Amino acid sequence: MNTQNLPTPSRARATVKKVLRDALADKVKRDAVAKAAGWKDPSSAASRVLSDQQGLSLDKLDDILSAAGLTVVTPSYLDWLARGAIIGAHCWCERNSMGTCGIDL
């Protein structure tokens, strides 16, 4: 299955930049990100990151992304999930040797 051929929905993409900006703008999430990043002053550090005066440490990036509510997955994993969802949703046909229902993969 190749999801690259599927049409893209007409809504805004969730980017890491947007999710981190939103997390740093919310006090509770900002404090969680600050703790993950090891910042002593969450408000000041968040302000510096948002204004591009400070970066994020690569060795803490996994913890920062997790605190912001993000998880990294590969496109091949998402393809596998999509394929499994189609087969699972149409398992009656699969179990009766009729192939995948509705969608030709």
PyMOL commands that set and color helices and strands:
alter all, ss='L'
color gray80, all
select helices_A, chain A and resi 3-5+16-25+27-37+42-50+58-67+75-89+91-95
alter helices_A, ss='H'
color red, helices_A
deselect
rebuild
show_as cartoon
